[in-house]
Amino acid sequence: VKCLCLTVKYVTGDLSQLLRHLNAGIPVLAHLCSLAEAKPGSLERIQLMYMCRQVWIIASVFESLRIDDYLEKESNGGHQGDGAAQGARRLLPRASLKFQLVGGSVASTVADLLVRLYAVGEEQLSAVVVLCLGFLLRSHRNFVKDRRIGAIFQNALADRGFGLRLKALEMLSSLLAHFGKEAERETQERSKRANQGEGMADGDGSAVETAQPLAIYSDVILEHIAMPGIANAPDGDMLRIRIEALAVLKHLHQQGLVNPMSVLPKIFALSFTANPLLAEPASTMLKDMLDLRPTLLLNRMEESFRAAFLGMLANNPPQMGEALPAQQFNPLCDVYAERFRKQKGTREAFIRKVLLEIFRLGAERFQERFADAIKDLPPWVEKAISEGTLEVPDVSYTELSGLQLGQLLYAQFICSAISALPFVLEAEPLLVIYECNRHLSLHAGTLSASLAPEEQSKEVREVKEVKVEKELIEAEAEAQEEAVEGQIVSKAQKDEMDKPYVPDVFGEAISILACVVLKSAMRSEYGLSAEACAQFNPRDLRQERLKFHWTTLPGRGANAAASVEDAPSAIKVRFPADEWQRLILPVVQGSKDLTSIAEYIHNLTDGDPWDASFGQHAAAVERLEQKGSMKRGRPLNGNEAWTTQAGQLQPSGPLRRSARVKARARAKRRRLSAEDMEETDEDEPDVQLVDEDDD
């Protein structure tokens, strides 16, 4: 049919060759549709097959030709000609049509017929109609804004059948791709006409304007990527639906019809999927989105990792104490290497943002962020919660709640992601160690002191008092507002507010253990010394490369350092799963005993050999004391600015002249004061003698 249409369009210009298809198909379809409307379910299988074939033929004709341009009418305005074939075009009388027109045109008649056929409700016929609507809209853009056609798209995307959803996504993807190509062609043609001093003729509107109404389906497309409503779909259908939904989002993004901030978390989550058919295009789209604006991911890092974690729980649940497959982190490593690692500011911001996901594992915050995940945990977690039989080698999780299991899995996921990043500079792993040390210094020491109210520090008591006071004020305000209805604050609410402030010991312990494991992994993997970790300063502008990084990977020889920029192509997960499992074992076994957890964390952090930056702190204290002693005029022992001469400390270097002037001034003042004292001493004895004679 398409070959025949192209022959008519570019060679003969005679529509009579296609007229018999229209006169045969449209009346029969209208008759069968009327029968189905009068008596639903009366169509036989052979009739449905015939209807699908005729709908496909007619829609293919309208995809290639504008039939109304070949019919006689009073004016040809409103449409452009078809190139060189316009002069050879033969117009047909309207009387040659064997069906009644709807809306005054053949295109409107076909559009109305497709809407009626979809309303019949036959799944097979509906899928064909959805695809054929895409054929019609390619050459008749004015129908994109038709409310009836928009309702068909929305209904198809929300249908229970996976086949109809897939056809709707395929249609939207192909339609947006067509509009994108047309927009490029129109742009080139517009610039060419502008150079020649000509203007664009009026038509059905530009391709960019025509595609804009399709942006309203972006939220529904995002839901198909997450797949929350059809989790029981077969694996093949689920994969195909997600691939097509990603293609639709890609076209919407390329044409500027969707907000990147709302799309980015879902695309980021798709890049963590185990299937490369879905992860690779998602990674490519993510890099395109971050090409000019890397801050998009930095501003949405929290939502992005949340979506990635939820996606992994729904599709490929991670096991406790097991490192994730290396290929799942390849897209993340590529994005980091190509969009963030080149500049110091974006590189450090990326690392700090990811580490914040570990530092913020508190129960209240985690419950708020992952309420749906905790409610709809994967089957193996639900079994552990309901039956208490889940066991991982040497670890029993029967006493843990769903919230605590989620905290453990999320910490393991983030640690695995950080460990897999392709670091090539010493400052990168050192920054991870620096931030972990900082978190440990702020939280590890205060964990045990914040348990018992009688042992709470002053800061903890103040936090508790402020929190309780705030809750009381809010409760009183609500009580005053509800007094009219006779409602007051219940005794249970007051008792809840009077409870002492107790931090989330389990969440803090998991954060601290994750920091300890990350420090160990960074130091052992990159061969960093304790002195280098202690003396690291994030403000240092030096960019020294790691000396032996990537040289030990499989398939790389001694010259691997020369191609260090290409290293992200081979990723090796360095997360020590065995050490992580060993460290969390006491916390899991004593999850109900908060005091034992705090004591365990206290002993673990006190014996940490890499949490020592005393040399750096001592040097800073020494510099401060040195400045203070110089201001008081007392040199310190070992001060290189002072030397010993003739048994006395004398200034040297740039301090010699100023110190000598000050010494002379002090000597002069002492001499003058001594002379004044001598004069006073000469007068005083006479007074004393006179007093003695008088006595």
Phi, psi and omega in degrees: 000319180296321178297320179295320179295318179293327176295318178294322186288319188249350184240291189275319185073011183256115183278352184297335180291333179262349185297325182291329176293321180290315182292337179271325187274313187295313179298321181294318179297319179295322180292313180296325178293322178295322177296317180293326178289323180286325182222089183301140178081008183272348182286137178272169183297319181293326177292319178296321178296318178295318179297318179298319181294315181293321178298318180296319180295313183294318180294325177294324177297316182285342175290326185262335185227151170261097188300324183295340177286346181257009178253149179292136175203173186290324183219143176264008181294156178098349181225151176272154176287175183253047174079219184291340183283357183295321181292330181269005183288135178251120181274138180258146176288149180295337180293343180285348178279132184262025179215159183276135181279146175243121181081010175082007180211159179290322180298317178295324178296315180294318179299317178296323179294320179295322178295319179293320180295323178293325181290347178299325175094005177281126186298316181296315180292321180297320179297319178292320180297320180298315178295320181291331174298324175296321176299316182295319185289340180296321181255350179234078188293336185294342180276355179297327182274000179294127183295325180294320178291322176298322178294325177295317179298314181296319180293321181292321180289338179256009183289151180288333181283133181289329181295317181292322176297317180297317179296322179295319178293320177297318179297314180296321180296312180293323180293317178293323176297320178296316179295326177296316178294320179295325178295319177296317179296318180293325178295315178296318179294323180294318179293324178295316179293326178295322177294330179270000179079021180250162179247165178280138178284154179287147179208217179274008183103158181290164180294326179295315178294325181292325183282344184301318179298338180287348180290344182290346180268007184296322180295321179293324179295320178298323177295326178290331177291317179284336178056046179281332186272345182230049181294339181269012180291150175302152184300320180296314179295320180298316180296316181294321179295317181292324178295314179293322177297321177296321178296319178297315179297324179298314179293321178297320179292318181296329180266007176069032184256008181217149180282119182300330182295328180276336183271327190303315180302322180290320179293320177299320179293322180295331181292347179265001181290153183283338182276120181293337178297336179254325184288321184293311176295328177294319178295319178297316179294322180296318179294324177295322179292327183265005184299312182260340183225079178296339181292346177302315180287324179297322180283341181239028183296318182297313180292327182293313180290329175297313179296322179294319180293318178296322178295322179290322177296324184280329187250315182221079187300130177285152178261145182295131177078015179238132178288143180288156179302146185296324185293341180288341180258000179301314178298319178298318180294321178296317180297316180296316184291324186267338186241344186234329190287338187290330181247139185297318183295310181292326179296312181292323178295321179297313182296316181294322179296320179291320180295331178299332178295332176278321183290338184250066179252022179299150186297316183295314180292319180293321178297321180292320184282323188241038180298318180292322181293320180291327179286321182244064179286158179299162187303322184291332176283319177301321178296321179295322182287318185281318185257338182067037183242003182289129178221136172249153185316120175071005182226131177247130184248029184290335184268355184274145175274172177298325178296315181292322175297320178296320178297317179297314182294321181291319177297319178296320180295314181292320178298320178296321180294317180293319181295332183275352182298138183279086180280135177234351179246147179297329182295337183289302177293330178294326177293322177299314179295320181298313181292324177294318177298321180295318178295319180296319181294333182270336189239328185295319184288333184264000184293312182288329183287345184263009183275299184274132180300324182288344180252008182291146176286171181298321181295318180294319179296321179295319178299316180297316182295319179295318180296315180295318180297319179296317179295323178295318179296316179296321180294320178295320178296317178295324180295321179293321180291327184266002182296331181296324181271003178080020181257137179227170179289128183286164179294326179296322178293320179293319178297323179294324179286333180279353180294144178293151180286119179236122181288168177281092184294320182295314179296318177297321180296320179295320178298316181294317179296322177297321177295318179297316180293319179296318178300316180297318181294316180296315185290318183285324184287321185257004176064042182270135179278161179295326179294319179296321178293323183285325184269001183293136178234118182299339181277355179291131183272356180292139181237080181268137180279152173293140191283324186234017183293141178072353182283341182261005180285152179300135177085006180240137183261202184287341181266019183293333182295336180292332180250042187292335180289337179268009186297329184301347180291343178232104186256138177234118180289126184248016180287120181283088183296323180296316179294321177299315179295323180292321183285327182277349182302311178297327180290320179293316181292329179250037184297337180270342181259096184292326180295318179294324177296314180297320179294320179296316179295321180297314180293323182291316181286329177293329179267012180286118183283349184253000177265054184225108175235040184294326180298317179294318179292320180296320178296321179294318178296320180296320178295319180294316179295325179296317178296319180294321181291326177294323178295327179275355178083015180245111180288152177269155175294135180084006179285121184287346180280359181232139179233160181263123178222124178057039177077006180233151176282123180239144179290150177226162179074213184293345181275349189296312186294311181296321179293323180294318178298317179295323179295319178296319179296319178294321178296319179296317179296322178294321180295317179295319179293326178294319178297320178296322179293322178297317178298322179292320180294327179293327181279326187294320179300323179299319180296322180292322180294319179299320180295324180290320178297320180298323180292000000 
